[in-house]
Amino acid sequence: MSGEERRAAADPDAESARGLAQVEGYLLWNAEVEQARRLARRFTEQLPWLTTAQREDVERVYTAERTAESRVVLARISARALQLRGEYTARYRRLRARCVAAALVCAGAAGGACGVVGYLAR
């Protein structure tokens, strides 16, 4: 059993989430391609002098260009999302360390205050 199979067996929720994310990505990409086709058809409808073959060629090229541009944009968004995830993770860790430090200082101060009050009460 490989490491990935062990992880999948150990955490079926993570495997399900990954599968759902893949299905969602597939559906979103197909919607993007269909949108490109619709826009290509709308574009060629404005050019009534095109023959059927020319219309099909223009639609094919338009769709290819649009999907290529969509891939570039999605790659840029994905890279930025990863960058932001790293930044936010680092911020969260710093904030968590500060909160733990503040809690320890407060607990120490409260313990010290209790000790002083106990000492003075004798």
N, C-alpha and C positions, 0 to 999 in steps of 0.2 A: 504494500500500500504506500503510495507516494505521500509526500507532505501535504500536498493540496487535497488529496482524498481524505487524509486524516482530519484536516481542518474542516472540510465539508461535512464529514460525519460528526465531528464534534460540535459544529455550529450550523444546524440546518436553517436557522433564521437568516444568517448571513448569506448562505447559498441562495435562499429564496429571494432575498433582497437584490443580490447580484443578478439573478435571472430576470426579475421584474425590471431592473434598470436596463438590461439588454433589450428586453421586449419593448420597453418605452422608447429607447433610442432608435430601435428599428422602425417603430411606428412613426416617430417624429421625423425621421429621415425620409420615409416614404411619403409623408405629408408634404415635406419640402420639395421632393421631386415632382409630386403631382401639382403643386403650386407652380413650379417652374414650367411644367407642360401647359397649364392653364394660361399662364402669362404669354407663353410662346404662341398659343393658338390665338389669344386676343391680339397679339402683335401682328400676326400674319393676316388676321381678318381685316386689318386696316390697309392691307396691300392687295386689293382685289385683282390686280393684273398678273399676279404670280400664277404659274401653272401648278398643277397638283404636285408634281415632282419638286418644283422649286419651293413650294410651300412646306413640304415635308422636310426638305433640306434646311430651310431657315428655322423651322421648329426644332429640328434635331440639334443644330448648332446653338440656337438660343438656349435650349434646355441644358446642353452640355456646359455652356459658359456659365449659366446661372447656378448649376449644381457645383461647378468648380469653385465659383466665388463663395457659395455657401460653405463648402468644405474649408476654405481658407478662413472665413469668419468664425466658423465653429472651432477650428484649431486655435485661433487667437483667443476666443472666449474660454476655451478649455485651459489653455496655458495661464491665462489671467486668473481663472478660478483656482488653479493649483497654487499659484503665487499667493493669492489672498488667503487660501487655507493655511499655508505656511506662516504667513504674517499673523493671522488670527490665532493660530495655535501657539505661536511664541508669545503673543500678548496675553492669552489666557493663562499660560504657564507662569508668566511674570505676575499677573494679577493674583493667581492662586497662591503663589509663594508669598506675596505681600499680605494676603488675607490670613494665611497660616501664621506668618510672623506677627501680625497685629493681634491675632487671637492668643498666641503664646505670650506676648507682652502684656495683654490685658489679664490673662490668667495669672501671670507672674505678679503683676501689680496687685490684683485682687488677693492673691495668696499672701503677698507681702503686707498688704494693708490688714488682713485678718491676723497675721502674726504680730504686727505692731499693736493692734487693738488688744489682742490677747495678752501681750506682754505688759501693756499699760494697765490693763484691768486687774492685774495681780496685786 
